[in-house]
Amino acid sequence: MQTSSKQLRSKIRRFSRVKLFVAPLLIVAGIFGLVLPIIPGVIFLFSGRALIVPSIDDKIKGKTVKK
């Protein structure tokens, strides 16, 4: 089943809106996780940051993963 380009653009726009809503929630959960021992704070912080600034993750992956 192929997706038309209009449907694909619509899905990308929708993801961008959802991403801007989810990223701050992940960062807040990460801050709580740094204080509370039950929640993995660092994982939430990195996930939220990755949604906001994905280009930083590409640079980090390039330095850590040797090709």
PDB file of N, CA, C and O in Angstrom:
ATOM      1  N   MET A   1       0.844  -1.174   0.000  1.00  0.00           N
ATOM      2  CA  MET A   1       0.000   0.000   0.000  1.00  0.00           C
ATOM      3  C   MET A   1       0.893   1.242   0.000  1.00  0.00           C
ATOM      4  O   MET A   1       1.677   1.450   0.926  1.00  0.00           O
ATOM      5  N   GLN A   2       0.773   2.050  -1.024  1.00  0.00           N
ATOM      6  CA  GLN A   2       1.595   3.244  -1.116  1.00  0.00           C
ATOM      7  C   GLN A   2       0.861   4.447  -0.551  1.00  0.00           C
ATOM      8  O   GLN A   2      -0.363   4.554  -0.634  1.00  0.00           O
ATOM      9  N   THR A   3       1.629   5.331   0.016  1.00  0.00           N
ATOM     10  CA  THR A   3       1.087   6.559   0.576  1.00  0.00           C
ATOM     11  C   THR A   3       1.353   7.681  -0.408  1.00  0.00           C
ATOM     12  O   THR A   3       2.471   7.835  -0.899  1.00  0.00           O
ATOM     13  N   SER A   4       0.334   8.459  -0.694  1.00  0.00           N
ATOM     14  CA  SER A   4       0.536   9.572  -1.610  1.00  0.00           C
ATOM     15  C   SER A   4       1.369  10.645  -0.919  1.00  0.00           C
ATOM     16  O   SER A   4       1.485  10.666   0.307  1.00  0.00           O
ATOM     17  N   SER A   5       1.943  11.528  -1.715  1.00  0.00           N
ATOM     18  CA  SER A   5       2.807  12.558  -1.139  1.00  0.00           C
ATOM     19  C   SER A   5       2.017  13.518  -0.247  1.00  0.00           C
ATOM     20  O   SER A   5       2.557  14.030   0.733  1.00  0.00           O
ATOM     21  N   LYS A   6       0.750  13.766  -0.573  1.00  0.00           N
ATOM     22  CA  LYS A   6      -0.064  14.645   0.280  1.00  0.00           C
ATOM     23  C   LYS A   6      -0.310  14.001   1.639  1.00  0.00           C
ATOM     24  O   LYS A   6      -0.267  14.676   2.668  1.00  0.00           O
ATOM     25  N   GLN A   7      -0.568  12.703   1.641  1.00  0.00           N
ATOM     26  CA  GLN A   7      -0.781  12.009   2.911  1.00  0.00           C
ATOM     27  C   GLN A   7       0.501  11.985   3.731  1.00  0.00           C
ATOM     28  O   GLN A   7       0.470  12.141   4.951  1.00  0.00           O
ATOM     29  N   LEU A   8       1.615  11.792   3.061  1.00  0.00           N
ATOM     30  CA  LEU A   8       2.897  11.765   3.751  1.00  0.00           C
ATOM     31  C   LEU A   8       3.205  13.124   4.375  1.00  0.00           C
ATOM     32  O   LEU A   8       3.634  13.198   5.526  1.00  0.00           O
ATOM     33  N   ARG A   9       2.988  14.192   3.623  1.00  0.00           N
ATOM     34  CA  ARG A   9       3.211  15.538   4.169  1.00  0.00           C
ATOM     35  C   ARG A   9       2.309  15.808   5.355  1.00  0.00           C
ATOM     36  O   ARG A   9       2.727  16.426   6.335  1.00  0.00           O
ATOM     37  N   SER A  10       1.073  15.347   5.269  1.00  0.00           N
ATOM     38  CA  SER A  10       0.133  15.521   6.375  1.00  0.00           C
ATOM     39  C   SER A  10       0.615  14.787   7.622  1.00  0.00           C
ATOM     40  O   SER A  10       0.531  15.319   8.729  1.00  0.00           O
ATOM     41  N   LYS A  11       1.117  13.575   7.446  1.00  0.00           N
ATOM     42  CA  LYS A  11       1.627  12.806   8.588  1.00  0.00           C
ATOM     43  C   LYS A  11       2.855  13.473   9.197  1.00  0.00           C
ATOM     44  O   LYS A  11       3.013  13.482  10.418  1.00  0.00           O
ATOM     45  N   ILE A  12       3.718  14.025   8.366  1.00  0.00           N
ATOM     46  CA  ILE A  12       4.914  14.706   8.866  1.00  0.00           C
ATOM     47  C   ILE A  12       4.525  15.942   9.661  1.00  0.00           C
ATOM     48  O   ILE A  12       5.084  16.189  10.730  1.00  0.00           O
ATOM     49  N   ARG A  13       3.570  16.727   9.155  1.00  0.00           N
ATOM     50  CA  ARG A  13       3.111  17.913   9.893  1.00  0.00           C
ATOM     51  C   ARG A  13       2.499  17.527  11.226  1.00  0.00           C
ATOM     52  O   ARG A  13       2.739  18.179  12.242  1.00  0.00           O
ATOM     53  N   ARG A  14       1.705  16.463  11.217  1.00  0.00           N
ATOM     54  CA  ARG A  14       1.063  16.001  12.446  1.00  0.00           C
ATOM     55  C   ARG A  14       2.115  15.564  13.467  1.00  0.00           C
ATOM     56  O   ARG A  14       1.999  15.875  14.652  1.00  0.00           O
ATOM     57  N   PHE A  15       3.133  14.846  13.007  1.00  0.00           N
ATOM     58  CA  PHE A  15       4.200  14.413  13.908  1.00  0.00           C
ATOM     59  C   PHE A  15       4.941  15.612  14.489  1.00  0.00           C
ATOM     60  O   PHE A  15       5.310  15.593  15.663  1.00  0.00           O
ATOM     61  N   SER A  16       5.165  16.651  13.694  1.00  0.00           N
ATOM     62  CA  SER A  16       5.857  17.840  14.186  1.00  0.00           C
ATOM     63  C   SER A  16       5.084  18.495  15.318  1.00  0.00           C
ATOM     64  O   SER A  16       5.674  18.947  16.299  1.00  0.00           O
ATOM     65  N   ARG A  17       3.762  18.546  15.185  1.00  0.00           N
ATOM     66  CA  ARG A  17       2.936  19.138  16.247  1.00  0.00           C
ATOM     67  C   ARG A  17       2.969  18.280  17.503  1.00  0.00           C
ATOM     68  O   ARG A  17       3.091  18.798  18.613  1.00  0.00           O
ATOM     69  N   VAL A  18       2.859  16.983  17.328  1.00  0.00           N
ATOM     70  CA  VAL A  18       2.873  16.070  18.475  1.00  0.00           C
ATOM     71  C   VAL A  18       4.234  16.128  19.163  1.00  0.00           C
ATOM     72  O   VAL A  18       4.320  16.096  20.391  1.00  0.00           O
ATOM     73  N   LYS A  19       5.282  16.211  18.374  1.00  0.00           N
ATOM     74  CA  LYS A  19       6.643  16.257  18.908  1.00  0.00           C
ATOM     75  C   LYS A  19       6.835  17.472  19.816  1.00  0.00           C
ATOM     76  O   LYS A  19       7.463  17.365  20.870  1.00  0.00           O
ATOM     77  N   LEU A  20       6.303  18.615  19.417  1.00  0.00           N
ATOM     78  CA  LEU A  20       6.443  19.822  20.224  1.00  0.00           C
ATOM     79  C   LEU A  20       5.637  19.746  21.516  1.00  0.00           C
ATOM     80  O   LEU A  20       5.919  20.483  22.461  1.00  0.00           O
ATOM     81  N   PHE A  21       4.657  18.880  21.571  1.00  0.00           N
ATOM     82  CA  PHE A  21       3.883  18.684  22.797  1.00  0.00           C
ATOM     83  C   PHE A  21       4.547  17.644  23.697  1.00  0.00           C
ATOM     84  O   PHE A  21       4.561  17.800  24.918  1.00  0.00           O
ATOM     85  N   VAL A  22       5.092  16.595  23.109  1.00  0.00           N
ATOM     86  CA  VAL A  22       5.651  15.481  23.879  1.00  0.00           C
ATOM     87  C   VAL A  22       7.036  15.810  24.443  1.00  0.00           C
ATOM     88  O   VAL A  22       7.354  15.397  25.559  1.00  0.00           O
ATOM     89  N   ALA A  23       7.854  16.535  23.704  1.00  0.00           N
ATOM     90  CA  ALA A  23       9.229  16.807  24.132  1.00  0.00           C
ATOM     91  C   ALA A  23       9.300  17.516  25.488  1.00  0.00           C
ATOM     92  O   ALA A  23      10.067  17.079  26.347  1.00  0.00           O
ATOM     93  N   PRO A  24       8.538  18.587  25.720  1.00  0.00           N
ATOM     94  CA  PRO A  24       8.595  19.215  27.050  1.00  0.00           C
ATOM     95  C   PRO A  24       8.114  18.289  28.166  1.00  0.00           C
ATOM     96  O   PRO A  24       8.622  18.353  29.286  1.00  0.00           O
ATOM     97  N   LEU A  25       7.139  17.432  27.869  1.00  0.00           N
ATOM     98  CA  LEU A  25       6.680  16.480  28.882  1.00  0.00           C
ATOM     99  C   LEU A  25       7.789  15.497  29.249  1.00  0.00           C
ATOM    100  O   LEU A  25       7.960  15.157  30.420  1.00  0.00           O
ATOM    101  N   LEU A  26       8.534  15.048  28.254  1.00  0.00           N
ATOM    102  CA  LEU A  26       9.651  14.141  28.524  1.00  0.00           C
ATOM    103  C   LEU A  26      10.735  14.823  29.361  1.00  0.00           C
ATOM    104  O   LEU A  26      11.323  14.210  30.252  1.00  0.00           O
ATOM    105  N   ILE A  27      10.989  16.089  29.063  1.00  0.00           N
ATOM    106  CA  ILE A  27      12.008  16.816  29.820  1.00  0.00           C
ATOM    107  C   ILE A  27      11.575  17.019  31.269  1.00  0.00           C
ATOM    108  O   ILE A  27      12.381  16.867  32.186  1.00  0.00           O
ATOM    109  N   VAL A  28      10.313  17.360  31.476  1.00  0.00           N
ATOM    110  CA  VAL A  28       9.800  17.514  32.844  1.00  0.00           C
ATOM    111  C   VAL A  28       9.856  16.177  33.581  1.00  0.00           C
ATOM    112  O   VAL A  28      10.239  16.129  34.749  1.00  0.00           O
ATOM    113  N   ALA A  29       9.477  15.100  32.909  1.00  0.00           N
ATOM    114  CA  ALA A  29       9.559  13.773  33.529  1.00  0.00           C
ATOM    115  C   ALA A  29      11.011  13.430  33.855  1.00  0.00           C
ATOM    116  O   ALA A  29      11.283  12.787  34.869  1.00  0.00           O
ATOM    117  N   GLY A  30      11.933  13.849  33.013  1.00  0.00           N
ATOM    118  CA  GLY A  30      13.347  13.610  33.277  1.00  0.00           C
ATOM    119  C   GLY A  30      13.850  14.369  34.488  1.00  0.00           C
ATOM    120  O   GLY A  30      14.656  13.853  35.263  1.00  0.00           O
ATOM    121  N   ILE A  31      13.375  15.596  34.652  1.00  0.00           N
ATOM    122  CA  ILE A  31      13.768  16.379  35.827  1.00  0.00           C
ATOM    123  C   ILE A  31      13.238  15.726  37.094  1.00  0.00           C
ATOM    124  O   ILE A  31      13.950  15.635  38.094  1.00  0.00           O
ATOM    125  N   PHE A  32      11.985  15.270  37.053  1.00  0.00           N
ATOM    126  CA  PHE A  32      11.447  14.539  38.205  1.00  0.00           C
ATOM    127  C   PHE A  32      12.229  13.247  38.432  1.00  0.00           C
ATOM    128  O   PHE A  32      12.445  12.835  39.572  1.00  0.00           O
ATOM    129  N   GLY A  33      12.643  12.622  37.357  1.00  0.00           N
ATOM    130  CA  GLY A  33      13.386  11.378  37.468  1.00  0.00           C
ATOM    131  C   GLY A  33      14.757  11.547  38.088  1.00  0.00           C
ATOM    132  O   GLY A  33      15.292  10.612  38.683  1.00  0.00           O
ATOM    133  N   LEU A  34      15.329  12.732  37.954  1.00  0.00           N
ATOM    134  CA  LEU A  34      16.613  12.979  38.606  1.00  0.00           C
ATOM    135  C   LEU A  34      16.461  13.042  40.120  1.00  0.00           C
ATOM    136  O   LEU A  34      17.403  12.757  40.860  1.00  0.00           O
ATOM    137  N   VAL A  35      15.259  13.420  40.578  1.00  0.00           N
ATOM    138  CA  VAL A  35      14.997  13.535  42.016  1.00  0.00           C
ATOM    139  C   VAL A  35      14.427  12.237  42.577  1.00  0.00           C
ATOM    140  O   VAL A  35      14.813  11.799  43.661  1.00  0.00           O
ATOM    141  N   LEU A  36      13.508  11.627  41.836  1.00  0.00           N
ATOM    142  CA  LEU A  36      12.852  10.406  42.308  1.00  0.00           C
ATOM    143  C   LEU A  36      13.613   9.177  41.810  1.00  0.00           C
ATOM    144  O   LEU A  36      13.924   9.087  40.623  1.00  0.00           O
ATOM    145  N   PRO A  37      13.909   8.248  42.685  1.00  0.00           N
ATOM    146  CA  PRO A  37      14.705   7.088  42.263  1.00  0.00           C
ATOM    147  C   PRO A  37      13.944   6.072  41.407  1.00  0.00           C
ATOM    148  O   PRO A  37      14.563   5.178  40.829  1.00  0.00           O
ATOM    149  N   ILE A  38      12.635   6.187  41.315  1.00  0.00           N
ATOM    150  CA  ILE A  38      11.833   5.214  40.571  1.00  0.00           C
ATOM    151  C   ILE A  38      11.885   5.481  39.065  1.00  0.00           C
ATOM    152  O   ILE A  38      11.851   4.543  38.269  1.00  0.00           O
ATOM    153  N   ILE A  39      11.967   6.743  38.676  1.00  0.00           N
ATOM    154  CA  ILE A  39      11.881   7.149  37.268  1.00  0.00           C
ATOM    155  C   ILE A  39      13.300   7.301  36.693  1.00  0.00           C
ATOM    156  O   ILE A  39      14.152   7.924  37.327  1.00  0.00           O
ATOM    157  N   PRO A  40      13.561   6.742  35.506  1.00  0.00           N
ATOM    158  CA  PRO A  40      14.880   6.914  34.879  1.00  0.00           C
ATOM    159  C   PRO A  40      15.000   8.302  34.242  1.00  0.00           C
ATOM    160  O   PRO A  40      14.651   8.479  33.075  1.00  0.00           O
ATOM    161  N   GLY A  41      15.485   9.269  34.990  1.00  0.00           N
ATOM    162  CA  GLY A  41      15.493  10.663  34.561  1.00  0.00           C
ATOM    163  C   GLY A  41      16.351  10.951  33.357  1.00  0.00           C
ATOM    164  O   GLY A  41      15.940  11.705  32.475  1.00  0.00           O
ATOM    165  N   VAL A  42      17.527  10.372  33.296  1.00  0.00           N
ATOM    166  CA  VAL A  42      18.458  10.678  32.209  1.00  0.00           C
ATOM    167  C   VAL A  42      17.888  10.238  30.864  1.00  0.00           C
ATOM    168  O   VAL A  42      18.046  10.936  29.862  1.00  0.00           O
ATOM    169  N   ILE A  43      17.237   9.103  30.841  1.00  0.00           N
ATOM    170  CA  ILE A  43      16.654   8.605  29.587  1.00  0.00           C
ATOM    171  C   ILE A  43      15.577   9.561  29.081  1.00  0.00           C
ATOM    172  O   ILE A  43      15.522   9.861  27.888  1.00  0.00           O
ATOM    173  N   PHE A  44      14.727  10.037  29.981  1.00  0.00           N
ATOM    174  CA  PHE A  44      13.682  10.978  29.577  1.00  0.00           C
ATOM    175  C   PHE A  44      14.276  12.302  29.112  1.00  0.00           C
ATOM    176  O   PHE A  44      13.800  12.885  28.138  1.00  0.00           O
ATOM    177  N   LEU A  45      15.310  12.782  29.796  1.00  0.00           N
ATOM    178  CA  LEU A  45      15.949  14.031  29.380  1.00  0.00           C
ATOM    179  C   LEU A  45      16.547  13.911  27.985  1.00  0.00           C
ATOM    180  O   LEU A  45      16.352  14.792  27.148  1.00  0.00           O
ATOM    181  N   PHE A  46      17.274  12.826  27.729  1.00  0.00           N
ATOM    182  CA  PHE A  46      17.875  12.647  26.407  1.00  0.00           C
ATOM    183  C   PHE A  46      16.818  12.450  25.322  1.00  0.00           C
ATOM    184  O   PHE A  46      16.991  12.921  24.198  1.00  0.00           O
ATOM    185  N   SER A  47      15.734  11.764  25.648  1.00  0.00           N
ATOM    186  CA  SER A  47      14.663  11.558  24.667  1.00  0.00           C
ATOM    187  C   SER A  47      13.991  12.878  24.310  1.00  0.00           C
ATOM    188  O   SER A  47      13.735  13.147  23.136  1.00  0.00           O
ATOM    189  N   GLY A  48      13.706  13.696  25.304  1.00  0.00           N
ATOM    190  CA  GLY A  48      13.100  15.003  25.045  1.00  0.00           C
ATOM    191  C   GLY A  48      14.010  15.903  24.244  1.00  0.00           C
ATOM    192  O   GLY A  48      13.562  16.605  23.337  1.00  0.00           O
ATOM    193  N   ARG A  49      15.297  15.883  24.578  1.00  0.00           N
ATOM    194  CA  ARG A  49      16.252  16.700  23.842  1.00  0.00           C
ATOM    195  C   ARG A  49      16.394  16.215  22.402  1.00  0.00           C
ATOM    196  O   ARG A  49      16.558  17.019  21.485  1.00  0.00           O
ATOM    197  N   ALA A  50      16.332  14.920  22.210  1.00  0.00           N
ATOM    198  CA  ALA A  50      16.450  14.363  20.860  1.00  0.00           C
ATOM    199  C   ALA A  50      15.275  14.778  19.985  1.00  0.00           C
ATOM    200  O   ALA A  50      15.435  14.962  18.779  1.00  0.00           O
ATOM    201  N   LEU A  51      14.101  14.926  20.581  1.00  0.00           N
ATOM    202  CA  LEU A  51      12.945  15.371  19.801  1.00  0.00           C
ATOM    203  C   LEU A  51      13.046  16.847  19.449  1.00  0.00           C
ATOM    204  O   LEU A  51      12.589  17.265  18.385  1.00  0.00           O
ATOM    205  N   ILE A  52      13.637  17.637  20.332  1.00  0.00           N
ATOM    206  CA  ILE A  52      13.736  19.073  20.079  1.00  0.00           C
ATOM    207  C   ILE A  52      14.872  19.385  19.110  1.00  0.00           C
ATOM    208  O   ILE A  52      14.687  20.149  18.163  1.00  0.00           O
ATOM    209  N   VAL A  53      16.048  18.798  19.342  1.00  0.00           N
ATOM    210  CA  VAL A  53      17.229  19.084  18.522  1.00  0.00           C
ATOM    211  C   VAL A  53      17.822  17.768  18.020  1.00  0.00           C
ATOM    212  O   VAL A  53      18.778  17.265  18.611  1.00  0.00           O
ATOM    213  N   PRO A  54      17.275  17.198  16.939  1.00  0.00           N
ATOM    214  CA  PRO A  54      17.768  15.898  16.467  1.00  0.00           C
ATOM    215  C   PRO A  54      19.175  15.942  15.876  1.00  0.00           C
ATOM    216  O   PRO A  54      19.842  14.908  15.831  1.00  0.00           O
ATOM    217  N   SER A  55      19.643  17.094  15.424  1.00  0.00           N
ATOM    218  CA  SER A  55      20.967  17.153  14.800  1.00  0.00           C
ATOM    219  C   SER A  55      22.082  16.890  15.802  1.00  0.00           C
ATOM    220  O   SER A  55      23.145  16.400  15.419  1.00  0.00           O
ATOM    221  N   ILE A  56      21.866  17.204  17.077  1.00  0.00           N
ATOM    222  CA  ILE A  56      22.879  16.938  18.093  1.00  0.00           C
ATOM    223  C   ILE A  56      23.082  15.432  18.239  1.00  0.00           C
ATOM    224  O   ILE A  56      24.210  14.971  18.417  1.00  0.00           O
ATOM    225  N   ASP A  57      22.006  14.672  18.166  1.00  0.00           N
ATOM    226  CA  ASP A  57      22.122  13.218  18.287  1.00  0.00           C
ATOM    227  C   ASP A  57      22.933  12.624  17.148  1.00  0.00           C
ATOM    228  O   ASP A  57      23.680  11.668  17.358  1.00  0.00           O
ATOM    229  N   ASP A  58      22.802  13.167  15.953  1.00  0.00           N
ATOM    230  CA  ASP A  58      23.597  12.672  14.830  1.00  0.00           C
ATOM    231  C   ASP A  58      25.086  12.889  15.089  1.00  0.00           C
ATOM    232  O   ASP A  58      25.905  12.025  14.775  1.00  0.00           O
ATOM    233  N   LYS A  59      25.438  14.043  15.663  1.00  0.00           N
ATOM    234  CA  LYS A  59      26.839  14.321  15.966  1.00  0.00           C
ATOM    235  C   LYS A  59      27.356  13.380  17.046  1.00  0.00           C
ATOM    236  O   LYS A  59      28.480  12.885  16.958  1.00  0.00           O
ATOM    237  N   ILE A  60      26.535  13.134  18.068  1.00  0.00           N
ATOM    238  CA  ILE A  60      26.945  12.238  19.154  1.00  0.00           C
ATOM    239  C   ILE A  60      27.116  10.817  18.630  1.00  0.00           C
ATOM    240  O   ILE A  60      28.087  10.141  18.971  1.00  0.00           O
ATOM    241  N   LYS A  61      26.180  10.364  17.806  1.00  0.00           N
ATOM    242  CA  LYS A  61      26.280   9.016  17.252  1.00  0.00           C
ATOM    243  C   LYS A  61      27.518   8.874  16.380  1.00  0.00           C
ATOM    244  O   LYS A  61      28.172   7.831  16.387  1.00  0.00           O
ATOM    245  N   GLY A  62      27.836   9.913  15.634  1.00  0.00           N
ATOM    246  CA  GLY A  62      29.013   9.877  14.778  1.00  0.00           C
ATOM    247  C   GLY A  62      30.300   9.756  15.560  1.00  0.00           C
ATOM    248  O   GLY A  62      31.260   9.141  15.095  1.00  0.00           O
ATOM    249  N   LYS A  63      30.327  10.345  16.764  1.00  0.00           N
ATOM    250  CA  LYS A  63      31.532  10.280  17.587  1.00  0.00           C
ATOM    251  C   LYS A  63      31.634   8.964  18.348  1.00  0.00           C
ATOM    252  O   LYS A  63      32.737   8.479  18.601  1.00  0.00           O
ATOM    253  N   THR A  64      30.488   8.381  18.716  1.00  0.00           N
ATOM    254  CA  THR A  64      30.530   7.175  19.540  1.00  0.00           C
ATOM    255  C   THR A  64      30.551   5.892  18.718  1.00  0.00           C
ATOM    256  O   THR A  64      31.192   4.919  19.118  1.00  0.00           O
ATOM    257  N   VAL A  65      29.869   5.869  17.587  1.00  0.00           N
ATOM    258  CA  VAL A  65      29.799   4.664  16.762  1.00  0.00           C
ATOM    259  C   VAL A  65      30.849   4.767  15.665  1.00  0.00           C
ATOM    260  O   VAL A  65      30.816   5.683  14.843  1.00  0.00           O
ATOM    261  N   LYS A  66      31.767   3.833  15.661  1.00  0.00           N
ATOM    262  CA  LYS A  66      32.808   3.845  14.635  1.00  0.00           C
ATOM    263  C   LYS A  66      32.349   3.018  13.453  1.00  0.00           C
ATOM    264  O   LYS A  66      31.870   1.895  13.606  1.00  0.00           O
ATOM    265  N   LYS A  67      32.502   3.587  12.285  1.00  0.00           N
ATOM    266  CA  LYS A  67      32.042   2.914  11.068  1.00  0.00           C
ATOM    267  C   LYS A  67      33.147   2.107  10.454  1.00  0.00           C
ATOM    268  O   LYS A  67      32.945   1.469   9.420  1.00  0.00           O
TER     269      LYS A  67
END
